[in-house]
Amino acid sequence: MGDCAAPVAAIVGTSNDARSLADVKPRITDESVEKSRIWKLTEINEPSQCRTLRLPDSLTAMRVSRLIYTNSGVAILALASNAVHKLWKWPRSDRNSTWKATTSVAPQLWQPSSGILMTNDISDTDPEEAVPCFALSKNDSYVMSASGGKISLFNMMTFKTMTTFMPPPPPATFLAFHPQDNNIIAIGMDDSSIQIYNVRVDEVKTKLKGHQKRITGLAFSHTLNVLVSSGADSQLCVWSTDGWEKQTSKFLQIPNGRAASPHAETRVQFHQDQIHLLVVHESQIAIFEAPKLECLKQWVPREASGPITHATFSCDSQMIYVSFEDGGVGVLTASSLRLRCRIIPAAYLPPNPSLRVYPLVIAAHPSDPNQFALGLTDGGVQIFEPLESEGKWGTSPPAENGAGPSTTSGATGSEAPQR
C-alpha cells in the first residue's frame, strides 16, 4: 500500500508543541492569522479575467490525446485521436520579437510545402481505442510517436517518417527519451512491460517487468540515475538506469469512497530538482520523493469537479496545473499542494449545452512559468496566460503550521487528514 494517508495530527500550537485547543491563546498581532484572513482563492469566471487564445485549425477536429510545447517554446505539437499530428508555430513579428508562444499573437498551423501530415501507423487497431503516446527529442528535431500501431520517428522540419519499428502486439502506450542518449528510449507497453530500445542498432537492450497492467507513465531522473514507471495498476516502480534492476515499488492509495476506474492512468513527472516526483491519478495529485517513493503530500479534488484528467508542473516547478472532467482548471502551489487559482469553463468555453467539452491534456510552457495549454475533447487547443496587470495565477495561500506528510482537500485547500 502507499503511505500517503496522513496521520491524524495533534493540534499544533504556535511553538509547534502539541497542546489542546483550550491552551492556545490567540495572539492579537499574529501575522499568519492576519494573512490567512485576507488571503482569498482567485476565481476566474469569465474571459475578461485572463488572456486566452484558441489556436487556429483548418484540419479535421478530433479530440486532442497528447499535447506538448517544443523545448524552445516557439511551437506546440498536438496528437489527435485520429493519429494525425498538428504543429503550431509562432511567427516573429513586432508584437512577438521572441517567437515564443503567446496569447497576444495567433500562431500558424504549420505544414511543409510537400503538404504531408505526420500520421501514425494505426495497423488494424481502431485509433479511438488506441493509447496514443509521443516524445520529443531535446533539440526539437524529432518526434517519436505511436497510436496503437508501429512506433514512428518523424523529422519535425519535413514531417517525413524516418523509420518505424516495434509492430504490435503489444502496442506501445508510453515513450520517453533517455536524458543522456537520444538513441536510447524507454517504451512502456500495453502488456505491462517496459522495453529499453536502442534506435541506432534497432535492438531491445532489456525488458523490465514489474507492473500488472499497461504502462501509463515514464520519467527519468538524470540526477538519481533512475527511471520511474507508473501503470494502470496504480503502481509506481523505480528502476536503476545503470543495470536496469528494480529498486523499489509502491501502490498509490486511492482516497476513501473513490473507486478508481479500470482505465485510470497514473502519470509521473520529475520536479526540476530531479528528486521530487509529481504523481497524477484521476483521484488525486501526490508528491513523492525518489528513489524510495516516500509520499510527502496528497491533494484530493472536490467531488463536484469530476475526475482529474491531467496535471503538470509549471516549468519552474513552483506550480501544478490540473485539468478536470468538468472543464475546470486548478492551479496549485507545488510546495504545499494548496489551491491558489481556479478557472471555470465559462472563462474559455462558449456555452453549448449539447456539447460537453473538457480538457484531456495540459502542457506547460518550457520557459514561461505562468503559461499553459489545454488539449480539448472537441479537438481544440487553448493557451492561457494571466492578465498582464496580475502577472501570475493568484497568490499562494499562507503556510500551515506544522510539518510532515499531509493530505489536503481540494474543496478548501485546507489540511484534511484522511481517516
C-alpha positions in Angstrom: 0.0 0.0 0.0 1.1 3.6 -0.5 1.9 5.7 2.6 0.0 8.8 1.7 -2.8 8.6 4.2 -1.9 11.4 6.7 -1.7 10.6 10.4 -4.4 12.2 12.5 -2.5 15.3 13.6 -2.5 16.7 17.0 -3.4 20.4 17.2 -0.1 22.2 16.7 0.4 25.4 18.7 2.5 28.4 17.5 5.6 26.9 19.0 4.9 23.5 17.4 4.3 21.7 20.6 1.1 19.7 20.7 -1.5 21.2 23.1 -5.2 21.2 23.4 -7.1 24.0 21.7 -8.0 25.5 25.1 -4.3 26.1 25.9 -3.6 28.0 22.8 -4.3 31.7 23.5 -4.7 33.8 20.3 -2.1 36.5 19.9 -3.7 39.7 18.6 -0.8 40.5 16.4 -0.3 37.1 14.9 0.8 37.9 11.4 -0.1 34.5 10.0 -3.7 34.8 11.2 -3.9 38.2 9.6 -2.6 36.9 6.3 -4.9 33.9 6.3 -7.9 36.3 6.8 -7.0 38.4 3.8 -5.9 35.6 1.5 -8.6 34.6 -1.0 -8.7 31.9 -3.6 -8.5 33.5 -7.1 -11.5 32.5 -9.2 -11.5 33.2 -12.9 -15.1 33.0 -14.1 -15.2 35.0 -17.4 -12.9 35.5 -20.4 -12.0 39.1 -19.3 -10.2 37.8 -16.2 -7.3 36.1 -18.1 -5.6 36.1 -21.5 -6.6 33.1 -23.6 -6.3 32.1 -27.3 -7.8 29.1 -29.2 -5.3 28.1 -31.8 -6.5 28.3 -35.4 -7.1 25.0 -37.0 -8.1 24.0 -40.6 -7.7 20.3 -40.1 -10.4 17.8 -39.0 -11.2 18.4 -35.4 -10.6 15.2 -33.5 -10.0 15.1 -29.7 -6.5 16.0 -28.6 -4.9 13.0 -27.0 -1.4 14.3 -26.3 0.0 17.9 -26.2 3.5 19.3 -25.7 5.3 22.6 -26.2 8.6 22.3 -28.1 11.6 22.7 -25.8 12.4 26.0 -27.5 8.9 27.3 -26.6 8.2 28.6 -30.1 5.7 25.9 -31.1 3.0 23.5 -29.8 2.6 19.9 -31.0 -0.7 18.0 -30.6 -1.5 14.4 -31.4 -5.2 13.9 -32.2 -7.2 10.7 -31.7 -7.2 10.1 -35.5 -3.4 9.6 -35.3 -2.6 13.0 -37.0 -0.1 15.4 -35.5 -0.7 19.2 -35.6 2.2 21.7 -35.2 1.6 25.4 -34.5 4.5 27.8 -34.9 4.5 31.4 -33.7 5.8 33.9 -36.3 8.4 36.5 -35.4 6.8 40.0 -35.5 6.9 43.4 -33.9 4.3 42.2 -31.4 6.3 39.0 -30.7 10.0 39.6 -31.2 10.9 36.4 -29.2 8.9 34.0 -31.4 7.8 32.4 -28.2 4.3 31.0 -27.8 1.9 33.8 -26.6 -1.8 34.6 -26.4 -1.2 38.0 -28.0 -0.3 36.7 -31.5 -2.0 33.8 -33.2 0.4 31.1 -34.5 0.2 29.3 -37.8 -0.9 25.7 -38.2 2.3 24.7 -39.9 2.8 22.2 -42.8 5.8 21.6 -45.0 5.5 22.6 -48.7 5.0 18.9 -49.6 1.7 19.1 -47.8 2.3 15.8 -46.0 0.9 15.2 -42.5 2.7 13.5 -39.7 0.4 10.5 -39.3 1.0 7.5 -37.1 0.6 3.9 -38.3 -2.6 2.6 -37.0 -2.3 -1.1 -38.2 -5.6 -2.9 -37.6 -6.4 -1.0 -34.4 -9.3 1.4 -34.1 -7.4 4.7 -33.4 -10.2 5.7 -31.0 -9.4 2.6 -28.9 -5.6 3.0 -29.1 -3.5 4.7 -26.3 -1.6 7.5 -28.2 1.8 8.5 -27.0 4.7 10.6 -28.1 8.1 12.1 -27.0 10.1 14.9 -28.4 13.9 14.9 -28.7 15.8 17.5 -26.7 16.7 19.6 -29.8 13.1 19.5 -31.2 14.4 17.8 -34.3 12.5 14.5 -34.0 9.2 13.3 -32.5 8.7 9.6 -31.7 5.0 8.7 -31.7 2.5 5.8 -31.7 -1.2 5.5 -31.9 -1.8 1.7 -31.5 0.3 0.6 -34.4 4.1 0.7 -35.1 6.2 3.4 -33.4 7.1 6.2 -35.9 10.1 8.5 -35.8 9.3 11.8 -37.7 11.6 14.6 -38.8 9.9 17.8 -37.3 11.2 20.0 -40.1 10.0 18.0 -43.1 7.3 15.8 -41.3 8.9 12.8 -43.1 8.8 9.4 -41.4 12.4 8.5 -40.7 11.7 5.0 -39.6 9.0 2.8 -38.0 9.6 -0.1 -35.5 8.0 -2.4 -33.0 4.9 -3.6 -34.8 2.2 -4.6 -32.3 1.1 -6.7 -30.5 1.7 -5.4 -27.9 1.3 -1.7 -28.8 3.4 1.0 -27.2 1.5 3.1 -24.6 4.2 5.5 -23.3 7.5 6.8 -24.8 10.5 8.6 -23.1 13.9 9.5 -24.5 16.9 8.7 -22.2 18.1 12.1 -20.9 21.8 11.3 -21.7 21.4 9.5 -25.0 18.7 10.3 -27.6 19.3 6.9 -29.2 18.0 5.1 -26.1 14.3 5.1 -25.5 12.1 3.6 -22.8 8.9 2.2 -24.3 6.0 1.3 -22.0 3.9 -1.4 -23.5 0.2 -2.5 -23.3 1.3 -5.9 -21.9 2.8 -4.1 -18.7 6.4 -4.5 -19.8 9.0 -1.7 -20.4 11.4 -2.1 -23.3 14.7 -0.3 -23.3 15.4 0.1 -27.0 18.4 1.4 -29.0 17.1 3.2 -32.1 20.6 3.3 -33.7 21.1 -0.5 -33.7 17.3 -1.3 -33.8 17.6 -3.6 -30.8 15.8 -4.1 -27.5 18.6 -3.9 -24.9 16.5 -5.1 -21.9 12.9 -5.7 -20.9 11.6 -4.6 -17.5 8.8 -6.5 -15.7 7.1 -5.3 -12.6 3.7 -4.0 -13.4 0.4 -5.9 -13.7 -1.3 -3.6 -16.2 -0.3 -1.4 -19.2 2.3 1.3 -18.6 0.8 4.8 -18.4 3.8 6.9 -17.4 7.7 7.0 -17.5 10.0 9.7 -16.1 13.8 9.7 -16.0 15.9 11.5 -13.3 19.4 12.2 -14.6 20.4 13.2 -11.0 19.4 9.9 -9.4 20.1 7.7 -12.5 16.6 6.1 -12.2 13.6 5.6 -14.4 10.2 5.8 -12.6 7.3 4.0 -14.2 3.6 4.1 -13.5 0.9 1.8 -14.7 -2.9 1.3 -15.0 -2.4 -0.9 -11.9 -1.9 2.3 -9.8 1.7 1.1 -9.1 4.9 3.1 -9.2 8.3 1.3 -9.8 11.8 2.7 -9.6 14.5 1.2 -11.9 18.2 1.9 -11.9 19.4 3.2 -15.3 22.8 1.6 -14.6 21.8 -2.0 -14.6 18.0 -1.7 -15.1 17.2 -3.6 -11.9 14.1 -2.7 -9.9 14.9 -0.7 -6.8 11.5 -0.3 -5.2 7.8 -0.2 -5.9 4.7 1.2 -4.3 0.9 1.2 -4.9 -1.0 4.5 -4.8 -3.5 4.8 -2.0 -6.9 5.6 -3.5 -8.9 8.0 -1.3 -11.8 6.6 0.6 -15.1 6.4 -1.3 -13.4 7.0 -4.7 -13.3 3.8 -6.7 -10.7 4.1 -9.5 -12.0 3.3 -13.0 -10.2 0.3 -14.6 -8.9 2.7 -17.3 -7.4 5.2 -14.8 -4.0 6.3 -15.8 -1.2 7.2 -13.4 1.3 9.7 -14.7 4.7 10.7 -13.3 6.9 13.8 -13.8 10.0 14.8 -12.0 10.3 18.2 -10.3 13.1 20.5 -11.5 15.2 19.2 -8.6 15.1 15.7 -10.2 14.3 14.2 -6.7 10.6 15.0 -6.1 8.1 13.3 -8.2 4.6 14.6 -9.3 2.2 11.6 -9.4 -1.2 12.3 -11.2 -4.2 10.0 -10.9 -7.8 10.7 -11.6 -8.5 10.7 -7.8 -5.5 12.7 -6.6 -2.3 14.7 -7.1 0.6 13.5 -4.9 4.2 14.4 -4.3 6.7 11.6 -3.8 10.4 11.6 -3.0 12.5 9.3 -5.1 14.2 6.9 -5.1 12.5 5.4 -2.0 9.0 6.6 -3.1 8.1 8.2 0.1 4.8 10.0 -0.2 5.1 13.6 1.2 1.8 15.2 0.2 -1.5 14.3 -1.4 -4.3 16.5 -2.8 -7.8 15.3 -3.4 -10.1 17.4 -5.5 -13.7 18.3 -4.7 -16.0 15.5 -6.0 -18.1 18.1 -7.9 -15.2 18.9 -10.3 -15.2 15.2 -11.5 -12.0 13.2 -12.1 -8.6 14.8 -12.7 -7.9 14.4 -16.5 -4.2 15.5 -16.4 -1.7 17.7 -14.5 1.8 19.0 -15.0 4.4 21.1 -13.2 5.0 24.7 -14.4 8.4 25.0 -16.0 10.0 26.2 -12.7 8.1 23.5 -10.7 6.6 26.2 -8.4 3.0 25.5 -9.5 1.0 22.5 -10.7 -1.7 23.0 -13.4 -4.5 20.5 -13.1 -7.4 19.9 -15.5 -10.8 18.3 -14.6 -13.6 16.4 -16.4 -16.0 19.3 -15.6 -13.9 21.6 -17.8 -12.3 23.5 -15.0 -8.6 24.1 -14.3 -6.9 24.4 -11.0 -3.5 26.0 -10.2 -1.8 24.6 -7.1 1.2 25.9 -5.2 3.6 22.9 -5.6 5.3 23.1 -2.3 2.1 22.9 -0.2 -0.4 21.3 -2.7 -2.9 24.1 -1.9 -5.2 25.5 -4.5 -4.4 29.2 -5.4 -6.5 29.8 -8.5 -9.5 28.1 -10.1 -10.5 28.7 -13.8 -14.1 27.7 -14.5 -15.1 26.5 -18.0 -17.1 29.7 -18.8 -13.8 31.6 -18.8 -12.8 29.9 -22.0 -15.5 27.8 -23.5 -18.6 29.2 -25.4 -21.8 28.0 -23.8 -23.1 24.9 -25.7 -25.3 22.7 -23.6 -25.4 19.9 -26.3 -21.7 19.5 -26.4 -19.7 18.6 -23.3 -16.2 19.9 -23.9 -13.3 19.4 -21.4 -9.5 19.2 -21.4 -7.9 15.8 -21.8 -4.3 17.1 -21.6 -2.5 20.0 -20.1 1.0 21.2 -21.1 3.3 23.8 -19.5 5.4 26.4 -21.4 9.1 25.4 -21.1 10.3 28.9 -20.1 7.2 31.0 -19.0 6.0 29.5 -15.7 2.6 31.2 -16.0 1.6 29.9 -19.4 0.0 26.6 -20.1 -2.1 25.0 -22.9 -5.1 22.7 -22.9 -5.9 20.0 -25.4 -9.7 19.6 -25.6 -12.2 16.8 -26.4 -13.6 18.9 -29.3 -10.1 19.0 -31.0 -9.3 22.5 -29.9 -6.0 23.7 -28.3 -6.3 26.7 -26.0 -3.5 28.6 -24.4 -3.7 30.6 -21.2 -1.8 33.5 -19.5 -2.8 35.6 -16.5 -3.7 39.2 -17.2 -0.6 41.4 -17.6 -1.8 43.5 -14.6 -1.8 40.4 -12.4 1.4 38.8 -13.7 0.6 35.4 -12.2 -2.2 33.0 -11.3 -3.4 34.1 -7.9 -1.3 34.1 -4.8 0.0 31.3 -2.6 -2.1 30.6 0.5 -0.4 31.2 3.8 1.7 28.3 5.0 0.1 25.9 7.6 1.7 25.4 11.0 3.3 22.0 11.4 5.2 19.9 9.0 5.3 16.3 7.8 3.1 14.3 5.5 -0.3 15.7 4.9 -3.4 15.3 2.8 -5.1 18.4 1.5 -8.6 18.7 0.4 -9.4 20.4 -2.9 -12.6 21.9 -1.6 -10.9 24.4 0.7 -7.2 23.8 0.2 -7.0 23.2 3.9 -5.4 20.3 5.7 -7.9 17.4 5.8 -6.2 14.2 7.1 -8.0 11.1 5.8 -9.2 8.7 8.4 
